[in-house]
Amino acid sequence: MHRSVRSLSRGLALIRELNVSGRASALDLAGRTGLNRTTCYRLLQTLQQDGFVSFDAETALFGLTARVRMLSEGASIRDLASQAALRPMLALLDEVSWSSDFAVFELGSAMIHESTHSFSPFSIHRSMVGRRRSLVRSALGYAMLGAATPALRQEMLDITASLVPEDAALAQDRRFIGRILARTRKDGYASSIGESEQGISAIALPIRGAGPVLGSLNIVFFSSAMTPAVAARRYLRPLKRAVGEIERRWRTR
């Protein structure tokens, strides 16, 4: 294992402190970060030369520049959500053994960003990350639709109808969508039986994050092994705990 680079960690500590406290002198920053004053000043000069820190000669205060945003702009909501999801999903797998998928709405479908299929003893798939599930023919999609506001739900359905030809008819079928929403509300969870893949069933719950609906999390099982109602009686409680932990981890990022 390679040795860590202390100067990098110290530079990031200064950026974090300036982000929290705002403009400050080198002396104040040294005290708050525990850095030697000379070291602190040299790091600030380096960050200034690289364009991440500004210096006001009149007040002798350092501050962050807009260029700092470049360090985080590449991390999208989906990226951060995926980071928050994996550990709770592995904990869920320890309790349930059946595999799970975490998905977000993307281009008219439920795009899977994290999965425990490769870790589950009961999965026939090696990997599901990067695969799509139908918004209108999967538990993942039903969960997101059920938790969305009416306006957001309609936008999601309109996008699906325009971008996913095989789902267009169902996305525009108000009676069908109404039945799905009513069943999901009544049951307290979304479910599907062989709609995404023959012989495969699932139950799912929505995950709320930065927006009205962040995504959804499912538990996948063989249709021959149990019904969604039986799966919910056995596993809905740990699934809810996993969802709660993902939401908690997402809020703290």
C-alpha positions as CSV (number, residue, x, y, z in Angstrom):
1,M,0.0,0.0,0.0
2,H,1.4,3.4,-1.0
3,R,2.1,6.1,1.6
4,S,-0.5,8.9,1.8
5,V,0.5,12.4,0.6
6,R,0.3,14.7,3.6
7,S,0.5,17.9,1.7
8,L,-2.6,16.9,-0.4
9,S,-4.5,16.2,2.8
10,R,-3.4,19.5,4.3
11,G,-4.4,21.4,1.2
12,L,-7.9,19.8,1.2
13,A,-8.2,20.7,4.9
14,L,-7.6,24.3,4.1
15,I,-10.2,24.2,1.4
16,R,-12.7,22.6,3.8
17,E,-12.0,25.2,6.4
18,L,-12.4,28.1,4.0
19,N,-15.7,26.6,2.7
20,V,-17.1,26.4,6.3
21,S,-15.7,29.7,7.8
22,G,-15.3,31.9,4.8
23,R,-12.5,34.3,4.2
24,A,-9.7,34.2,6.8
25,S,-6.1,35.1,7.4
26,A,-3.3,32.5,7.2
27,L,-2.8,32.8,11.0
28,D,-6.4,32.0,11.7
29,L,-6.4,29.1,9.2
30,A,-3.3,27.7,10.7
31,G,-4.9,27.7,14.2
32,R,-8.2,26.1,13.0
33,T,-6.5,23.4,11.0
34,G,-3.6,22.7,13.3
35,L,-1.0,23.4,10.7
36,N,2.3,25.1,11.2
37,R,2.0,28.7,10.1
38,T,4.7,28.5,7.5
39,T,3.3,25.3,6.1
40,C,-0.1,26.8,6.0
41,Y,1.1,29.9,4.1
42,R,3.0,27.9,1.5
43,L,-0.1,25.7,0.9
44,L,-2.3,28.8,0.5
45,Q,0.2,30.2,-2.0
46,T,0.1,27.0,-4.0
47,L,-3.7,27.0,-4.0
48,Q,-3.6,30.6,-5.0
49,Q,-1.3,29.9,-7.9
50,D,-3.5,27.0,-9.1
51,G,-6.5,29.4,-9.0
52,F,-8.5,27.8,-6.1
53,V,-7.8,30.5,-3.5
54,S,-7.8,34.3,-3.8
55,F,-5.8,36.7,-1.6
56,D,-7.0,40.3,-0.7
57,A,-3.8,42.4,-0.1
58,E,-5.8,45.1,1.7
59,T,-7.4,42.8,4.3
60,A,-4.7,40.0,4.1
61,L,-7.5,37.5,3.9
62,F,-7.7,34.3,1.8
63,G,-10.9,33.0,0.2
64,L,-12.1,30.4,-2.2
65,T,-12.6,31.1,-5.9
66,A,-15.3,29.8,-8.2
67,R,-12.8,27.4,-9.6
68,V,-13.3,25.2,-6.4
69,R,-16.6,24.2,-7.9
70,M,-14.7,22.3,-10.6
71,L,-13.7,19.8,-7.9
72,S,-17.4,18.8,-7.3
73,E,-19.2,19.5,-10.6
74,G,-18.4,16.1,-11.9
75,A,-20.1,14.4,-9.0
76,S,-23.7,14.2,-10.0
77,I,-26.7,13.4,-7.9
78,R,-26.7,9.9,-9.3
79,D,-23.0,9.4,-8.5
80,L,-23.4,10.5,-4.9
81,A,-26.6,8.5,-4.5
82,S,-24.8,5.4,-5.7
83,Q,-22.0,5.9,-3.2
84,A,-24.6,6.2,-0.4
85,A,-26.5,3.1,-1.6
86,L,-23.9,0.2,-1.7
87,R,-23.1,-0.3,2.0
88,P,-26.7,-0.4,3.1
89,M,-27.4,-2.8,0.2
90,L,-24.7,-5.1,1.4
91,A,-26.1,-5.0,4.9
92,L,-29.5,-5.9,3.5
93,L,-28.0,-8.8,1.6
94,D,-26.7,-10.2,4.9
95,E,-30.2,-10.3,6.2
96,V,-32.2,-11.3,3.2
97,S,-29.7,-13.2,0.8
98,W,-31.8,-12.3,-2.2
99,S,-30.2,-9.7,-4.4
100,S,-31.2,-6.0,-4.7
101,D,-30.9,-3.2,-7.3
102,F,-30.7,0.5,-6.7
103,A,-32.0,2.6,-9.7
104,V,-32.7,6.2,-10.7
105,F,-35.0,7.6,-13.4
106,E,-33.0,8.2,-16.5
107,L,-34.1,8.7,-20.1
108,G,-37.5,7.1,-19.6
109,S,-36.3,4.1,-17.7
110,A,-35.1,2.9,-14.3
111,M,-31.4,2.8,-14.7
112,I,-29.6,0.5,-12.3
113,H,-26.6,2.2,-10.6
114,E,-25.8,-0.3,-7.9
115,S,-26.6,-4.0,-7.4
116,T,-25.8,-6.9,-5.2
117,H,-26.5,-9.6,-7.8
118,S,-22.8,-10.6,-8.0
119,F,-22.8,-11.2,-4.2
120,S,-26.1,-13.1,-3.8
121,P,-26.1,-16.9,-3.7
122,F,-29.6,-16.8,-5.3
123,S,-28.9,-14.6,-8.3
124,I,-28.5,-15.9,-11.9
125,H,-27.0,-12.6,-13.0
126,R,-23.3,-11.7,-12.5
127,S,-24.0,-8.0,-12.8
128,M,-26.9,-5.6,-13.3
129,V,-25.2,-2.3,-13.1
130,G,-25.9,-0.2,-16.2
131,R,-28.9,-2.2,-17.2
132,R,-32.3,-0.6,-17.6
133,R,-35.7,-1.7,-16.1
134,S,-39.0,-0.4,-17.5
135,L,-40.6,2.5,-15.7
136,V,-44.0,1.0,-16.4
137,R,-43.2,-2.8,-16.1
138,S,-41.0,-3.1,-13.1
139,A,-41.2,-2.8,-9.3
140,L,-38.4,-0.3,-9.4
141,G,-40.3,1.9,-11.8
142,Y,-43.6,1.5,-10.0
143,A,-42.0,2.6,-6.7
144,M,-40.7,5.8,-8.3
145,L,-44.0,6.6,-10.0
146,G,-45.9,6.0,-6.7
147,A,-43.7,8.4,-4.8
148,A,-43.6,11.2,-7.4
149,T,-45.7,14.3,-7.3
150,P,-48.5,14.3,-9.9
151,A,-46.6,16.9,-12.0
152,L,-43.3,15.0,-11.8
153,R,-45.0,11.7,-12.5
154,Q,-46.6,13.1,-15.7
155,E,-43.2,14.4,-16.9
156,M,-41.6,11.0,-16.3
157,L,-44.4,9.3,-18.2
158,D,-44.2,11.8,-21.1
159,I,-40.4,11.2,-21.3
160,T,-40.9,7.5,-21.3
161,A,-43.6,7.7,-24.0
162,S,-41.3,9.7,-26.2
163,L,-38.0,7.8,-25.7
164,V,-39.0,4.2,-25.0
165,P,-41.2,2.9,-27.9
166,E,-42.0,-0.4,-26.3
167,D,-43.3,1.4,-23.2
168,A,-45.1,4.2,-24.9
169,A,-48.6,2.7,-24.9
170,L,-48.5,1.8,-21.2
171,A,-47.0,5.2,-20.3
172,Q,-50.0,6.9,-21.9
173,D,-52.6,4.5,-20.5
174,R,-54.1,6.5,-17.6
175,R,-56.2,3.5,-16.4
176,F,-53.2,1.3,-16.2
177,I,-51.1,3.8,-14.4
178,G,-54.0,4.5,-12.0
179,R,-54.3,0.8,-11.2
180,I,-50.6,0.6,-10.5
181,L,-50.6,3.6,-8.2
182,A,-53.7,2.3,-6.3
183,R,-52.1,-1.1,-5.8
184,T,-48.8,0.4,-4.6
185,R,-50.6,2.7,-2.2
186,K,-52.7,-0.1,-0.8
187,D,-49.8,-2.5,-0.4
188,G,-47.3,0.0,0.9
189,Y,-44.7,-1.2,-1.5
190,A,-44.4,-1.7,-5.3
191,S,-44.3,-5.2,-6.8
192,S,-43.9,-7.0,-10.1
193,I,-44.3,-10.6,-11.2
194,G,-42.4,-11.6,-14.4
195,E,-42.9,-8.2,-16.0
196,S,-39.2,-7.4,-16.3
197,E,-38.0,-10.9,-16.7
198,Q,-39.8,-14.2,-16.9
199,G,-39.8,-16.1,-13.7
200,I,-38.5,-13.2,-11.7
201,S,-40.5,-11.1,-9.2
202,A,-39.6,-8.1,-7.0
203,I,-40.8,-5.8,-4.3
204,A,-39.5,-2.2,-4.2
205,L,-39.6,1.1,-2.2
206,P,-38.8,4.6,-3.3
207,I,-35.7,6.5,-2.1
208,R,-36.2,10.2,-1.5
209,G,-33.1,12.4,-1.8
210,A,-32.3,15.8,-3.0
211,G,-35.4,16.0,-5.2
212,P,-39.0,14.7,-4.8
213,V,-37.8,11.2,-5.8
214,L,-34.2,10.1,-5.9
215,G,-34.7,6.5,-7.0
216,S,-35.8,3.1,-5.7
217,L,-34.5,-0.1,-4.2
218,N,-35.8,-3.6,-4.8
219,I,-35.4,-7.1,-3.6
220,V,-35.4,-9.6,-6.4
221,F,-36.5,-13.3,-6.1
222,F,-37.7,-16.2,-8.1
223,S,-41.5,-16.2,-8.8
224,S,-41.5,-19.9,-7.9
225,A,-40.0,-19.3,-4.5
226,M,-42.7,-16.9,-3.2
227,T,-45.3,-14.2,-4.0
228,P,-44.6,-10.5,-3.5
229,A,-47.0,-10.6,-0.5
230,V,-44.9,-13.3,1.1
231,A,-41.7,-11.5,0.3
232,A,-43.1,-8.3,1.9
233,R,-44.1,-10.1,5.1
234,R,-40.6,-11.5,5.3
235,Y,-38.4,-8.7,4.0
236,L,-40.2,-5.4,3.9
237,R,-38.9,-4.4,7.3
238,P,-35.2,-4.8,6.5
239,L,-35.8,-3.2,3.1
240,K,-37.3,-0.2,4.8
241,R,-34.2,0.0,7.1
242,A,-31.9,-0.1,4.0
243,V,-33.9,2.7,2.4
244,G,-33.7,4.8,5.5
245,E,-30.0,4.3,5.8
246,I,-29.4,5.2,2.1
247,E,-31.5,8.4,2.6
248,R,-29.6,9.2,5.8
249,R,-26.2,8.7,4.1
250,W,-27.3,10.7,1.1
251,R,-28.4,13.7,3.3
252,T,-25.0,13.8,5.0
253,R,-22.9,13.9,1.8
